[in-house]
Amino acid sequence: MSSGTFSIGKLPMDDEHNGWALTIPGRTPRPALKGEVKADLLVVGAGFAGLAAAWHYARERPNERVVVLDAQTVGDGASGRNSGFVLGVKHYAHGADPSNLEPAIRIRRMSQAATRFLGEIVERHQIRCDWKADGMYIAAGGAKGEEAIGRLAEELRLIGEESRVMTGAEALKETGAANYRAMLYSANCVLMQPVKLVRGLADHLPANVTLHERSAVTRIAYGDRIRAETADGAVTAPKVVLAVNLFAPSFGFWKQRVFPLHLFASITRPLTGKEQEALGAKPWGILPAIHTTSPTMRYTEDRRILMRAQYTVSLGEDPAGGNYQKTRAHHEQLFRLRFPMLPDVTFEHTWCGVVCLSRNYGHGTKRQAPNVFTAVCDNAVGATKAVASGIVAADMALDRDNPLAADLAFFGEPALLPPSPFFEIGFGVRRGYEAWRDRAEA
């Protein structure tokens, strides 16, 4: 597409219950766009991908002006609802295949490039986001999960990555988390507080970048020059990076190829000193070997425990309308199984995060026109794949090749989805079957 005009009628509708944001001090958003503005590059979206694109482009072109527009305040969307993992290597055990190392090698290359990119900004600007290279655990609740982490351990060994597999008893002693049959530990992962990180990236942008929050694009016109309109202003630029994930179809791209996955999380109150002693562990991050029934968990720097479990596909941005009693009850049940030594700990906040997936886990990083670039669909690995996508899109806008582009392209473009409601029905049936099949991993 080289020209055309689109009205953007669909806007983010994330809930206001994000525990990552509600447990830290507030922040004053950057002013909304007002009036007519000209830029050398427009970036739409201030999540991990959009901010990475703005950072990379602006540092390479310090004399050019970059404008970033976001419909929300920074940290309100998917990037601020990340579970707090900056993954350095492949993190999913199910499907690990030591006989085919190419995916793991490419994931590691992208992930480590993104980690270095973020880490350099965090260190240089002293962004206080609980950035700790504490590694990650991948946990198995049953025999299927244990077999999967065994394959992943072998895969990591073959690509030169160290890992350590431990029994459930060893894992309990190290993490305090019970009800697991085995765990794999990999040191190649950084843990962080996602709202603090994404706000820090936004608040320390290079001097030639202007960020406007609460500035939803309502209309965009493509051509030799791009014009994006908001409620109170407009930006004109010769090129644009669209880092808008699920909203890409509204902007004219990836129609019927991306879909929303709704993930639910709860976070506890801070543990008391005695409760910390009873848990007997330093902060950690635990990912499930089998994700269909087992939770993702974090023990945070401020001594809270986060539990992320349950997912669904829905046409609405917030399928529960912010009423998460059943979800919290499920999280509490999983919590009691894993932390019987913490009987009085309760959850303070429960929320939903909406991430952008494709049917085949392909990525939507592409030059759509000579001056239009998309950086969307990180497939729920935003802190690394979205950052890599943003860097690649910025280099496309600079008319330069980036080796990470080949790594993203290796996994393909987002595949066409079945029409609605057949896709949603099929997804629900499959989800129910997988939950029954993997019930031993819960």
C-alpha positions as CSV (number, residue, x, y, z in Angstrom):
1,M,0.0,0.0,0.0
2,S,1.5,3.4,-1.0
3,S,-1.5,5.6,-0.4
4,G,-4.9,5.7,1.2
5,T,-6.7,7.1,4.2
6,F,-8.0,5.1,7.2
7,S,-10.3,6.2,10.1
8,I,-9.2,4.6,13.3
9,G,-12.4,3.7,15.3
10,K,-10.9,1.1,17.6
11,L,-9.0,2.3,20.7
12,P,-7.4,0.5,23.6
13,M,-9.7,-0.4,26.5
14,D,-7.3,-1.8,29.1
15,D,-8.6,-2.0,32.7
16,E,-7.3,0.2,35.4
17,H,-6.3,-2.6,37.8
18,N,-2.7,-3.2,36.7
19,G,-0.9,-4.1,39.9
20,W,2.5,-3.2,38.5
21,A,1.3,0.4,38.2
22,L,-0.8,0.6,41.4
23,T,2.0,-0.5,43.7
24,I,4.4,2.3,42.7
25,P,4.2,6.1,42.7
26,G,2.3,7.8,40.0
27,R,3.8,9.7,37.0
28,T,2.8,12.8,35.1
29,P,2.1,11.9,31.5
30,R,3.7,13.9,28.6
31,P,1.3,16.5,27.2
32,A,-1.2,15.4,24.5
33,L,-0.6,16.6,20.9
34,K,-2.1,20.0,20.1
35,G,-1.8,21.7,16.8
36,E,0.1,20.9,13.6
37,V,3.5,19.3,14.0
38,K,6.1,18.2,11.4
39,A,8.6,15.4,12.0
40,D,11.2,13.4,10.1
41,L,9.8,10.2,11.6
42,L,6.5,9.4,13.2
43,V,6.2,6.4,15.5
44,V,2.7,5.3,16.6
45,G,2.7,3.4,19.8
46,A,4.9,3.8,22.9
47,G,5.2,0.3,24.0
48,F,8.4,-1.7,23.8
49,A,8.5,-1.8,20.0
50,G,7.6,1.8,19.5
51,L,10.0,3.1,22.1
52,A,12.8,0.9,20.8
53,A,12.2,2.2,17.3
54,A,12.3,5.8,18.5
55,W,15.4,5.3,20.6
56,H,17.3,3.6,17.8
57,Y,16.3,6.0,15.0
58,A,16.9,9.1,17.1
59,R,20.4,8.1,18.1
60,E,21.3,7.3,14.5
61,R,19.8,10.6,13.3
62,P,20.4,13.1,16.1
63,N,19.6,16.1,13.8
64,E,16.2,14.7,12.8
65,R,13.0,15.1,14.8
66,V,11.1,12.0,15.9
67,V,7.5,12.3,17.2
68,V,5.9,9.4,19.2
69,L,2.1,9.2,19.6
70,D,0.4,6.9,22.1
71,A,-3.3,6.5,22.7
72,Q,-2.8,5.8,26.4
73,T,-0.3,6.8,29.1
74,V,2.9,4.9,29.0
75,G,2.8,1.7,30.9
76,D,-1.0,1.3,30.7
77,G,-0.9,-1.1,27.8
78,A,0.6,-4.5,27.1
79,S,4.2,-3.5,27.8
80,G,3.3,-2.4,31.3
81,R,1.5,-5.7,31.9
82,N,4.4,-7.9,31.0
83,S,5.3,-10.4,33.8
84,G,8.8,-8.8,34.1
85,F,11.0,-11.2,32.1
86,V,13.7,-10.0,29.7
87,L,14.5,-13.4,28.2
88,G,18.0,-14.1,27.0
89,V,17.3,-17.6,25.5
90,K,14.3,-19.7,24.5
91,H,11.9,-20.0,27.4
92,Y,9.3,-22.5,26.3
93,A,10.1,-26.1,27.1
94,H,7.1,-27.7,25.3
95,G,8.2,-28.4,21.8
96,A,11.9,-28.2,22.5
97,D,13.8,-30.2,19.8
98,P,17.5,-30.9,20.2
99,S,17.6,-32.2,16.6
100,N,16.6,-28.8,15.2
101,L,18.6,-26.0,16.9
102,E,18.0,-23.2,14.4
103,P,14.9,-21.7,16.2
104,A,16.8,-21.7,19.5
105,I,19.9,-20.0,18.0
106,R,17.8,-17.3,16.3
107,I,15.7,-16.7,19.4
108,R,18.9,-16.4,21.5
109,R,20.4,-13.9,19.0
110,M,17.3,-11.7,19.0
111,S,16.8,-11.9,22.7
112,Q,20.4,-11.1,23.7
113,A,20.5,-8.2,21.2
114,A,17.3,-6.8,22.8
115,T,18.7,-7.4,26.3
116,R,21.9,-5.5,25.5
117,F,19.9,-2.7,24.0
118,L,17.7,-2.3,27.0
119,G,20.4,-2.9,29.5
120,E,22.6,-0.1,28.0
121,I,19.8,2.4,28.3
122,V,18.9,1.3,31.9
123,E,22.6,1.6,33.0
124,R,23.4,4.8,31.2
125,H,20.3,6.6,32.5
126,Q,20.1,4.8,35.9
127,I,16.5,3.7,35.3
128,R,15.3,2.3,38.6
129,C,13.2,-0.6,37.3
130,D,14.4,-3.5,39.6
131,W,16.7,-4.7,36.7
132,K,18.4,-7.8,38.0
133,A,20.2,-10.6,36.0
134,D,18.7,-13.2,38.3
135,G,17.9,-15.8,35.7
136,M,14.7,-17.8,35.3
137,Y,13.2,-21.1,36.4
138,I,11.1,-23.3,34.2
139,A,8.8,-25.5,36.3
140,A,7.3,-28.9,35.6
141,G,4.3,-30.1,37.6
142,G,4.0,-33.5,36.0
143,A,5.8,-36.1,33.9
144,K,5.1,-34.2,30.6
145,G,6.7,-31.0,31.9
146,E,9.7,-32.9,33.3
147,E,10.3,-34.5,29.9
148,A,10.0,-31.1,28.2
149,I,12.5,-29.4,30.4
150,G,14.9,-32.3,29.8
151,R,14.7,-31.7,26.1
152,L,15.1,-27.9,26.6
153,A,18.2,-28.5,28.8
154,E,19.8,-30.6,26.0
155,E,18.9,-28.0,23.4
156,L,20.5,-25.2,25.5
157,R,23.6,-27.4,26.1
158,L,24.0,-27.9,22.4
159,I,23.9,-24.2,21.6
160,G,26.4,-23.4,24.4
161,E,24.0,-22.2,27.1
162,E,24.4,-23.5,30.6
163,S,21.3,-24.7,32.6
164,R,20.7,-26.7,35.6
165,V,17.9,-29.2,36.2
166,M,16.8,-29.9,39.7
167,T,14.3,-32.1,41.5
168,G,11.1,-30.8,43.0
169,A,12.7,-31.1,46.5
170,E,15.7,-29.1,45.3
171,A,13.5,-26.5,43.7
172,L,11.4,-26.2,46.8
173,K,14.5,-25.4,48.9
174,E,15.8,-22.9,46.3
175,T,12.5,-21.1,45.5
176,G,10.1,-21.9,48.2
177,A,7.6,-23.1,45.6
178,A,6.0,-26.5,46.2
179,N,3.9,-28.8,44.0
180,Y,6.5,-29.1,41.3
181,R,8.2,-32.3,40.0
182,A,11.3,-30.6,38.6
183,M,12.7,-27.2,37.5
184,L,15.3,-26.0,35.0
185,Y,17.3,-22.9,35.9
186,S,18.9,-20.7,33.2
187,A,21.0,-17.7,34.2
188,N,20.4,-16.0,30.9
189,C,17.4,-13.9,31.9
190,V,16.9,-10.4,33.4
191,L,14.0,-9.7,35.8
192,M,12.5,-6.3,36.0
193,Q,9.4,-4.2,36.9
194,P,7.7,-3.6,33.5
195,V,5.9,-0.3,34.3
196,K,9.1,1.2,35.8
197,L,11.1,0.0,32.8
198,V,8.7,1.3,30.1
199,R,8.2,4.6,31.9
200,G,12.0,5.0,32.2
201,L,12.5,4.4,28.5
202,A,9.8,7.0,27.8
203,D,11.1,9.6,30.3
204,H,14.8,9.4,29.1
205,L,14.2,9.5,25.3
206,P,16.8,11.3,23.3
207,A,16.4,15.1,23.0
208,N,15.3,14.9,19.4
209,V,12.3,12.8,20.3
210,T,8.9,14.3,21.4
211,L,6.4,11.9,23.0
212,H,2.7,12.8,23.2
213,E,0.6,10.6,25.5
214,R,-3.2,10.3,25.5
215,S,-3.0,11.2,21.8
216,A,-4.9,8.5,19.9
217,V,-4.6,8.6,16.2
218,T,-8.1,8.9,14.8
219,R,-7.2,9.2,11.1
220,I,-4.1,8.4,9.1
221,A,-3.4,9.2,5.4
222,Y,-0.6,7.4,3.5
223,G,1.3,8.8,0.6
224,D,4.5,10.6,-0.2
225,R,4.0,12.1,3.2
226,I,2.2,10.6,6.1
227,R,-0.4,12.6,8.0
228,A,-1.8,11.3,11.3
229,E,-4.6,13.1,13.1
230,T,-5.6,13.1,16.7
231,A,-8.5,14.8,18.5
232,D,-6.5,18.1,18.9
233,G,-3.7,18.0,16.4
234,A,-1.9,16.3,13.5
235,V,1.6,15.1,12.7
236,T,3.0,15.2,9.2
237,A,6.2,13.1,8.4
238,P,7.8,11.5,5.4
239,K,7.8,8.1,7.1
240,V,6.1,6.2,9.9
241,V,6.7,3.2,12.1
242,L,3.4,1.6,13.3
243,A,4.0,-0.2,16.6
244,V,0.3,-0.7,17.3
245,N,0.0,-4.5,17.6
246,L,-3.7,-5.5,17.7
247,F,-4.7,-2.3,16.1
248,A,-2.6,-2.8,12.9
249,P,-5.7,-3.9,10.9
250,S,-7.4,-0.5,11.7
251,F,-4.3,1.1,10.2
252,G,-4.6,-1.0,7.1
253,F,-2.2,-3.9,7.8
254,W,-2.3,-7.5,8.9
255,K,-6.1,-7.8,8.7
256,Q,-7.4,-11.2,9.9
257,R,-3.8,-12.2,10.8
258,V,-3.4,-11.1,14.4
259,F,-5.6,-11.7,17.4
260,P,-5.9,-10.8,21.1
261,L,-4.9,-13.2,23.8
262,H,-6.2,-12.1,27.2
263,L,-3.9,-13.1,30.1
264,F,-4.9,-12.6,33.7
265,A,-2.6,-11.8,36.7
266,S,-2.9,-11.1,40.4
267,I,-0.3,-9.7,42.8
268,T,-0.2,-10.1,46.6
269,R,0.4,-7.6,49.3
270,P,4.0,-7.3,50.4
271,L,5.2,-10.3,52.5
272,T,6.0,-9.5,56.1
273,G,9.5,-10.2,57.5
274,K,8.3,-13.5,59.0
275,E,6.6,-14.5,55.8
276,Q,9.8,-13.8,53.8
277,E,11.7,-16.0,56.2
278,A,9.1,-18.8,55.8
279,L,9.4,-18.6,52.0
280,G,13.2,-18.7,52.4
281,A,14.1,-17.4,48.9
282,K,15.5,-14.4,47.1
283,P,13.4,-12.8,44.3
284,W,12.8,-15.1,41.3
285,G,10.8,-15.6,38.1
286,I,9.2,-19.0,37.4
287,L,7.8,-19.9,33.9
288,P,5.7,-23.0,33.3
289,A,7.1,-25.9,31.2
290,I,3.5,-26.5,30.1
291,H,1.7,-23.2,29.8
292,T,-1.9,-24.4,29.4
293,T,-2.5,-25.1,33.1
294,S,0.5,-24.0,35.1
295,P,1.1,-20.4,36.1
296,T,3.8,-17.9,35.5
297,M,5.0,-16.4,38.8
298,R,7.3,-13.7,40.1
299,Y,8.7,-13.1,43.6
300,T,9.4,-9.4,43.2
301,E,12.0,-7.0,44.7
302,D,9.3,-5.4,46.9
303,R,8.5,-8.9,48.2
304,R,5.2,-9.6,46.5
305,I,4.2,-12.7,44.6
306,L,2.7,-12.3,41.2
307,M,0.6,-15.1,39.7
308,R,-0.4,-15.1,36.0
309,A,-2.7,-17.9,34.9
310,Q,-5.8,-18.4,32.7
311,Y,-6.1,-17.0,29.2
312,T,-8.9,-16.6,26.7
313,V,-9.7,-15.0,23.3
314,S,-12.5,-12.5,23.2
315,L,-13.7,-9.8,20.8
316,G,-13.7,-7.3,23.6
317,E,-10.5,-5.7,25.0
318,D,-11.5,-6.6,28.5
319,P,-13.6,-9.8,28.5
320,A,-14.4,-9.7,32.2
321,G,-15.2,-6.0,32.4
322,G,-12.8,-5.6,35.3
323,N,-14.8,-8.1,37.4
324,Y,-12.2,-10.7,38.2
325,Q,-13.5,-12.5,41.3
326,K,-13.5,-16.0,39.6
327,T,-10.0,-15.3,38.2
328,R,-8.7,-14.3,41.6
329,A,-10.2,-17.3,43.2
330,H,-8.4,-19.5,40.7
331,H,-5.1,-17.7,41.4
332,E,-5.6,-18.1,45.1
333,Q,-6.1,-21.9,44.6
334,L,-2.9,-22.2,42.7
335,F,-1.1,-20.0,45.3
336,R,-2.2,-22.2,48.2
337,L,-0.9,-25.3,46.5
338,R,2.5,-23.7,46.0
339,F,2.9,-21.7,49.1
340,P,1.3,-23.5,52.0
341,M,3.7,-21.7,54.4
342,L,2.0,-18.4,53.6
343,P,-1.6,-19.1,54.7
344,D,-2.4,-15.4,55.5
345,V,-1.1,-13.8,52.3
346,T,-3.8,-12.3,50.1
347,F,-3.9,-10.8,46.6
348,E,-4.3,-7.0,46.3
349,H,-4.8,-6.5,42.6
350,T,-6.1,-8.6,39.7
351,W,-6.0,-7.5,36.1
352,C,-6.0,-8.4,32.4
353,G,-3.3,-7.9,29.9
354,V,-4.0,-8.2,26.2
355,V,-1.2,-9.4,23.9
356,C,-0.9,-9.7,20.2
357,L,-0.5,-13.2,18.7
358,S,-0.5,-14.8,15.3
359,R,-1.8,-18.3,14.5
360,N,1.7,-19.5,13.4
361,Y,3.8,-17.3,15.8
362,G,5.0,-15.2,12.9
363,H,6.0,-11.6,13.3
364,G,4.6,-8.5,11.6
365,T,7.8,-6.6,11.1
366,K,7.8,-5.4,7.5
367,R,8.3,-2.6,5.1
368,Q,4.6,-2.2,4.0
369,A,5.4,0.7,1.6
370,P,8.5,2.7,0.8
371,N,7.8,4.9,3.8
372,V,5.5,2.7,6.0
373,F,6.9,0.1,8.4
374,T,5.1,-2.2,10.9
375,A,6.6,-3.6,14.1
376,V,3.8,-5.7,15.5
377,C,2.9,-9.1,16.9
378,D,5.6,-10.1,19.4
379,N,3.6,-13.2,20.4
380,A,3.6,-12.4,24.1
381,V,7.4,-12.0,24.3
382,G,7.3,-8.2,24.3
383,A,10.4,-7.2,26.3
384,T,12.7,-8.9,23.8
385,K,10.9,-9.7,20.5
386,A,9.1,-6.4,20.4
387,V,12.3,-4.5,21.1
388,A,14.1,-6.4,18.3
389,S,11.1,-5.7,16.0
390,G,11.3,-1.9,16.8
391,I,15.0,-1.8,16.2
392,V,14.6,-3.6,12.8
393,A,11.7,-1.3,11.8
394,A,13.9,1.8,12.7
395,D,16.7,0.4,10.5
396,M,14.2,-0.1,7.7
397,A,13.2,3.5,8.0
398,L,16.9,4.4,7.9
399,D,17.1,2.3,4.7
400,R,19.6,0.0,6.3
401,D,19.8,-3.8,6.7
402,N,19.8,-5.3,10.2
403,P,20.8,-9.0,10.8
404,L,17.9,-9.3,13.2
405,A,15.5,-8.9,10.3
406,A,16.5,-12.3,9.0
407,D,15.9,-13.8,12.5
408,L,12.4,-12.4,12.7
409,A,11.7,-13.4,9.1
410,F,12.7,-17.0,9.9
411,F,9.5,-17.5,11.9
412,G,7.4,-16.2,9.0
413,E,4.7,-13.6,8.7
414,P,1.4,-13.8,10.6
415,A,-0.8,-16.5,8.9
416,L,-4.4,-15.9,7.9
417,L,-7.0,-16.7,10.6
418,P,-10.2,-18.6,10.1
419,P,-13.2,-16.3,10.0
420,S,-15.0,-15.2,13.2
421,P,-16.7,-16.8,15.1
422,F,-15.2,-20.1,13.9
423,F,-11.8,-19.1,15.1
424,E,-13.0,-18.2,18.6
425,I,-15.1,-21.4,18.9
426,G,-12.2,-23.5,17.7
427,F,-9.8,-21.8,20.1
428,G,-12.2,-22.4,23.0
429,V,-12.6,-26.1,22.2
430,R,-8.8,-26.5,21.9
431,R,-8.2,-24.6,25.1
432,G,-10.6,-26.8,27.0
433,Y,-9.1,-30.0,25.6
434,E,-5.5,-28.8,26.5
435,A,-6.5,-27.9,30.0
436,W,-7.9,-31.4,30.5
437,R,-4.9,-33.1,28.8
438,D,-2.4,-31.1,30.9
439,R,-4.3,-31.1,34.2
440,A,-1.4,-32.9,35.9
441,E,0.8,-29.9,35.3
442,A,-1.4,-27.5,37.3
